[in-house]
Amino acid sequence: MRSMAGAALLLLGMSALPVLAADGKNTTANAVPPGAASCAPCHGKQGEGQPATGAPRLAGLNAQYLERQLAGFKDGTRKNRIMMMIASDLSDGEKKALASYYADMATPKSETAPADAAVIAAGAKLAATGDWSKDLPGCAQCHGAAGLGVGTDFPRLAGQWAVYIEKALQSWKAGDRKTDPMGVMANVAGKLTDDQIKSVAAYYESLPVAAPTPASETKP
């Protein structure tokens, strides 16, 4: 039986919504999938996220990546009390539909004031070349030179909120997140100082956001 709290959250998004096919695809074109209204209070109606709270942008992220994060919250390999509660109530079809919905969204522009130029510059250097005194590769080697993401394992970072990136890296560092392939991110985050985390987060937030990759164009 679904938890009362999770059911209440999902019911927020159930009015005037389409029926889902078994594979999670909407039966009505451009329809909002069940559960999307539950995401909006934190992630925004356009998937823009909230910089003040660290709720990440979802708009334009790879659909398979998003689906895997929801699965991680459901099975406990990624920890966040609210997200674990919500994900526990989602069927496989609902996870797929939500992931596709946000992947197809146009990514909103950042509206925050830029960080200190010196902090951004330090983050840019770390992202490009890493810190080989710690055997630490540059972020660009996995996330791409412009932070646009690579494949389904390494998401777009360009334009993502700095507060979220900081929280994510600290989560990897603390061992609260285990959804990375071969423990790559846990290893990287464990070698970063708090100042390095802040600088690389500021750098990626400063980059222009990328156009979304439609879920229909992603490969399995």
Summary of the structure (lengths in Angstrom):
residues: 220
radius of gyration: 17.4
end to end distance: 31.3
largest distance: 56.2
contacts: 693
relative contact order: 0.16
helix: 50%
strand: 5%
